[in-house]
């Protein structure tokens, strides 16, 4: 028998997220109904658009790659008791590292440039996470506030830098020139170049497997290293950590740097793997989706990968839906995604009291 | 139907449990109208729980509350206020940035516009101030007032809301002696005006100075009621500390060796500049247990933090095996050097309740190479160590993968003790080793501590259980208000120790 008030594991990690998802979809259905479309048909189009074709799967996994990175970033910080809202800005700034490394080292062969560019992405992201961590640890500025502020700073800074530093003269689009040195080929390009095989066009690239590796690395860090132990100790009980001789300030700074670094890896997928150039606002909210992904995935790497896949599905399915049903435009899709994030993230605990009351009634 | 003889408050058969802790056991208490009633007892005796029930913060599992003879249900503090009960908390419930007037009105605004309420409050505040000689500038910002005045605002707030009975929880803890004297004068006046005052404290002198009647609580029970005029400090101290069945521990006389820990003139001041540890000096030698006795909150916890390197002393020196470690502030270094520490607060410090037992069992020692080379933490090694220690210390259930929170208090304590003792330390610092631990485990823990001493290790023991101190220690140091009151032999009688713990030296008592 389990202690009162504590639900068994399968309810906690399985039933509650699914219930939340179901309610979110139900309300989305009502919204679709209000604008005069058939919700079941809409859902079918979404599902088919995401998993009904190779192309759909390609996009789904490509989006999921971004969400795995940002979700892991939020989760690592969360284990130290920190709420890193700054994944968006950290990923954005990381693009700068990827671009600078990629453009300035073009003369080197790709097996050297790509690792350097990946490292630069992580370092730039890490720096953008470390500064709020430092401010929290040494100055007591709340991490939630500072990371939000740093998102704005990143946004403005990048507009300036891309416009005045990276944009080739005469180019209308606000983006850098192509990063040819650190060019990560998509699977489609690989198939064409190496096997002369034509795949449907998707931006999916090997970064997806890199993201899975990072998910494993995060698990290893948190549960199989002394640093991970210290991170979790600080997050679970700061007093006990201090008793153990762990310095919470130090852990806060290190954790925020790691968190920012992981968020920064999103630049590998986007800048090096998909866009091949530094594009204005290229993160497109993936940093914020990471918060929902981490919450839904219970801050565990396995859960995060699964949650990232779900959000990838929603993104790709939503895009298809807006193509198929002009009445359900892009903004409507954002509303639906927002509802899912709302129920998975912010209202995550809504059904818990009700469910646990029900559960213990049944058990008695 | 109420006449003047009806008690102001009656508590009948109050019972309250927090999980395994039985905080109040069938408590009966009668508080006469127009009197000052003291409730005295050590920390954890259940005084605050009882008053929280009366003020509606907790609801009792069983029992009945009567106000002026009528049975009432108090579900929240607003119920309590409606029945004329006011409370002044140990930590003030004031909004620092508000004025005195605004604070007094808080919770009694009456309507959506604040103006009329403020005007009315200003009037009655003036009235109250005259009646009870409680002068406070109604427009002063509360955060800028000295503590004594802030407390006065709390009292005024309660009176403004029509309190007939006023509960004060450890009111003098934050006051200077002068401020305390003034508070007592105010309380006297309140009584003379027919108000009832309940004073919670663990300071015997306050009880003697101001109360009419006194109730002594111990381990959640009322153990004695006295008329203050007919009792004395000694009797109260004895009732408070209790003549418990002495848990007999077999031990040989100690054979102390060289000095392991040498504490010299250590002072530690908190942020407000109050010396919580005040010029403390003592030594601990190999092969002996030195016990620090005292009511909790008298500087023992802070002293342990300084010695174990968690905080740095404001001044003074700490020598461990000849090295001055006072200013290092590095618990991990000290652990490497052989200083182990069982913290007083097992739930909040000793282990991490959300971690499994195996991970809690390496807390503080996780840096050791035997648990994984370099940065790695070898999960198998962690689990194996815990399994071994659990077997050695008879922890039940002996499952290292179970969450730390799921073990009983005694077994949690065994996990912590195993962790620290198995590291083979030269000095073991132990805080409250048996607090909230069942009898069987107490005996086991005591035996292990004695065995460690007989191996020639030095042990510094802090406990609020006088019995424990007396049966384990080879020398006893008594602390009160951050100071060492004296050193005694373990054979010293309880009365003398109890008086020292209450800050009364032999000279005062005579």
Interface residues (C-beta under 8 A of the other chain):
Chain A: X3 X223 X224 X225 X226 X227 X228 X229 X230 X232 X233 X236 X237 X239 X240 X242 X243 X244 X245
Chain B: X308 X309 X310 X330 X331 X332 X333 X334 X335 X341 X343 X345 X348 X349 X350 X351 X352 X353 X354 X355 X359 X362 X363 X364 X366 X367 X371 X372 X375 X376 X377 X379 X406
